[in-house]
Amino acid sequence: MTLKSKLMGTIAAATMLSGAQAALADGHLEEITVAYFLEWPMPFQYAKVNGTYEEEMGVDINWVAFDTGTAMSAAMASGDVQIAVSQGVPPFVVATSAGQDLKAVDVAVSYSENDNCVVSSALEIDKESAGDLAGKKVGVPIGTAAHYGFLSQMNHFGVDVSTMEVVDMAPAEGAAAFEQGSLDMVCGWGGALRRMKEHGNILLTGAEKEELGILVFDVTSAPAEFVAESPDLLAKFLKVTADANARWNAGGAEAEEMIPVIAQDAGMDEQSTRDTMATFVFPSPEEQLSEKWLGGGAAEFMGGVAGVFTEAGSIPSALGTYDDVVDTGALSAASEM
């Protein structure tokens, strides 16, 4: 299956499922399902493990781990998931461009150093010889932040992606294939990216990518119906998340106490958790509501992502504006709690 047809299939599935979202009875829920990633350690997991969300929100929460943001979109479209934590901007853009009614409700994390592509050591290719990647085989989780970064980097280096064999692989799957020597290059994030680096090298650092305008951040997303019908519940969720982020950002002994809890929940050892989170930035609600992020910058960046995907033929078209897929109501309410 080609890169384009694979992503088109993802778009079609999301569009068809969007009409099947489960109706919420007057916003009164006894249980919600929240999506998140393993091997992606974040402060919210400390509150997750301690039951703080359930205590503050007054509902039971079914936490479900996903491999990719595209799978999160499909689960929200079917009504199986009400909130997705740390969904990448690219899969969010793919879904909303296809007509799925999702809202970005906060900036979950910024992580330019923790999402990248790795070239096999055996090829001895670096940024000075990146043109030699033409014709090579690469494993990429299609429709994700890693996919956007891959397309952007290849565009920067003048590599025609159509000459490459692009295989859709979740990061963990790609890391395993890369270790076995089945791929020339592989893209991913988190724990999988660390394993990839054991067998290859990156082309550009996070700072170098940012200089090219390749930002990497995730949002907390939710179906528009849930956002509209359960605003108080969502605000409480974002408040608990913000409090956990603030505790982590403060550093010191209290932050250090969070490491073992987060590590166990993320399925990682403590040192890997510490090293990974050191590359993460968790903006405060006030920062998120600023012009840089949800006050305008995030929607503008989403438009840029859609433009890259459209130009690459990966999605049929972009929205005229992405301002309407950002909803700051719940976050604003959370910041005042």
N, C-alpha and C positions, 0 to 999 in steps of 0.2 A: 504494500500500500504506500502511495506517495505521501510526502510531507503534507502537501496541500489537501489531499483527500482525507487524510487522517484528522486534520484539524477541522475540516468541513464537517466530518462526521460528529466531532465533539460539539460543534456549533448547532448542528441539526438536532442532536439529542437534547441539548439544553433548551432549545426553542420549543420542542415538542413537550418537554416535561414541564415547562413554565406554566402551561395551561392547566396542569394537574396539581398545583400547589394546594395543600390542605387548608381549608378554611379554619380560621381561629374563632372560637365562640366568644365574641365580645371581649377578646383580649384576656379572658380568664383562663389561665393554664395551670395545670397541676404539675406538668412535667415538660421540659424542653430538652432538645438534643443540641449539643454544641460540638462542632468539629475543631480538631487541632492536629498538630503534627508531632510524631515521635522524633527523637534526635534533633529537636528544635527547642532548646531550653529557654524558657521565658519566666519572668516573675509571676505571671498569673497562675502558674502551676503550683506555687506555694499556697495560694488561696484555694486553688482547686483541691489539693490534697487535704487541706485543713477544713474543708466544708464551708468556707466563708461565703461562697456564692449562694449556696442553698440557704444558709442562715439569713443573709441579707435580702435575698429575693423572695423567699418563701415558697419556692418550687423545688421539685426534684430535678436533677440535671443528669442526663445521660451523655457522658463524654465519649466521643468516638474519634479514633485516630484515622487519618487519611494519608495517602501517599502523595497526592498532588492537589493543587488548587482547582484544577479542572474537575476532579472528582467531587470536590466540595460544591462547586457550582451545580453539578448534576443532582447532588443530594438535596440542595436547597430548592432546586426546581421541582423535585418530586414531593416536597413538603416533609422530607425526613429529617432535615436539619434547619433549626431556626437561627443559629448564629455560627459563623465560621471565624475562628481566631487565626490571624496571621495568614490570610489568603493573599497570594501574590497579586500585584497590580495587573500583570498581563492576563492571567486567567479570568480575573474580574472584568477586564476590558473585553476579552473575547466573548464572555457571556452577555454582558450588557450590550455590546455591539450587535449581537444576534437577536436582541429583543427581550432577554431575560430581565425581569424587573427586580434588580438587586440594588442595595444602597451600601455605600462605604460609610461607616459610622464612626470610625476612629483610625488613627495611624498606629498600627500595632507595634512596628519595629522598623528601623532603618538599618541596613546591613550590607553596604557595598563590598565589604571584605569577605562576606560569607556566602556569596553566590557567584559562581564562576565556571569557566571551562578549563579543562586540564588536557594538555597534549602529552602523549606517550613519550617517556624518556628515550625510548629506542629511536625516535624520529629526529631528536636533537633540533627541534624547531622552536624558535622563540619569536619575539615581536619583530626582530630584524629579518626573519625568513618566513613569516607567516603565510606568504603567498604559496608556499609549498604544501599548504593544507588542501589545495584544490584536488579533488578526486578522492579524498580520504573519507573514511567511515567514522561517523560520530554518533554517539548516543545522547539524545536530548529529550527531556520531558516536555512534550509539545504543549504549547499554549501557556507556559509558565514564565516566571521571571527569568529563569535560566535560558529559556528559548529566546526571549527578547534580547537578553544579553549576548547570546550566541549570534543572532542575526545582526545586531548592532556592531559587534566586534568584527565579524566577517566583512560587513560593509566598510568599516574603517580600514581594514587591511586590503580591501579590494579583491576579496575571495568570492567567486561566484558560487553561491550555495547550491545552485542547480547541478553543479559538477560533483557535489559530494553525495555520499550515501548517508542520509539522515534517518536514524532509527529512533522511534518513540520509546523511551525507557524512563521509568521512574528512577530517581537518583540512586537508591540502593541497588536496584537491578543493574543500572549502568556501571556503578562502582565495581560490582562483581565481575561483569563482563570485561571491564577495563583491566582488572587484575589478571584475568585469564589471557589477556592479549588479544581479545576479539575486536577491540575498538582502537582507532588511532587517536581519537579525542572523545572526551565525555564531559557533560555539563551537569551541575547539580548544586546542592547546598548542604549545610549542616554537617552531621556526622559522615554522610556519604562523601561530601567534598573532601573532608580530611583524609578519608581512605583513598580517594582518587589521587591526592597529592603525593601519596607514598609511591606512586608509579609514574609520575609525570610532573610537568611544570605548567604554571599559568602563563598566559601571554601578557596580561595587563593586571596591575594591582587595583585595589578598590579605588585608590586616589586617582590613578590614571583613567579609570573608567568614568569617574565623576567629572573629570576635566573634559571628557567627550560628551557629557550630558547623559551618561548611562547611570541613572539613579536606581537604587534597589531598595524598595520598601514594601511592606505588607500593610494591608488594612484589615480591620475587623468588618466583616460584611454580614448582611442579613437580607432576607426577602423583604421587599417593600411593604408587603401586607403585614408582616410581623412588626416592622418598624412603626407602621401607622396604627396598628391595633393594640400594641403592647409597649407604648413609649416609656412608661414608668419602670417596667420590668427591664427593658433594655438599658435605661439610664442607670439602674442599680447595678447591672452587670458591668457597665463601663466604669462606674465608681469603684467597685471592688478591684477591677483591673488597674485603674489609676493609682489606687492606694498601694497595691503590690509593687507597681513600677516605682512609686515614690520611695518606698522602703529600700528597694534595690539601688536606686539612683543615689540615695543618701550615703551608701557605702558603710564601712565600719562593721562592727560585730554583728549587728542585726542582719545586714546583707549577707554576711558570711554564713550565718545560721540558715539562710535560705538554700544554700548550695546543695547539701545532702538531699533535701526534700525534692528540689527541682530535678536533680540528677537522676534520682530513682524513678520519678514520674516520666522523665524523658527517655529512660532506657539507656543512660550513659553513665560513665564513671565521673567522679567529682572533678578531676583535673580537666577532662575534656569539656565538661560543662562550664567550668570557670574560664577556660581558654576561649570557648565559643562565645560566651556572653560578654567577654571583654571586647568583642568586635561589634556588639550590638548597641544601638542607641534607642532608648525608650522615651520619646518626647512626652512632656506633661500635657494635660488637657489644654492649658493656656497656649503652649507652643503649637499644639495640633490645630487649634482654632485660628492661628495666625495666617497671614497671607501666604507664607512659605508652604504651608500644608493645606489644610482643608478650607482655608479662606480663599483659595484660588489656585495655588501652585499645583496641588495634587490633580485637580481636574485638567489643568493645562498639560501636565505630564501624561495623563491618561490619553489625551488626544494625540500626543507624540507617539506613544506606544501603538495606538491604533493605526497611525500613519505608517509606521514601520511594518506592521503586520499586513496592512492593505497593499503597500508597495511590493511586499514579498509574495503577494498572492495567497497569503495564509488565511485571510478573512475577506469576504466580498466587499465590505464597505465599513466606514467608520460613522459614528454619530456626528451630527453637526456640532454638538458641544457635549462635554461630559459633566457640566455643572450640575445637571439634574440627577446624576447618580450619586452625588455626595449629599448626605443628610447629617447636619451637625446638631439637630435638635436634641437628641438624647445625650450627646457629649456635653453640650452647653448646660443641660439640666444636671448632669453628673458633676460638673465643675462647681456647681452651686450647692451641692449636698454637703 
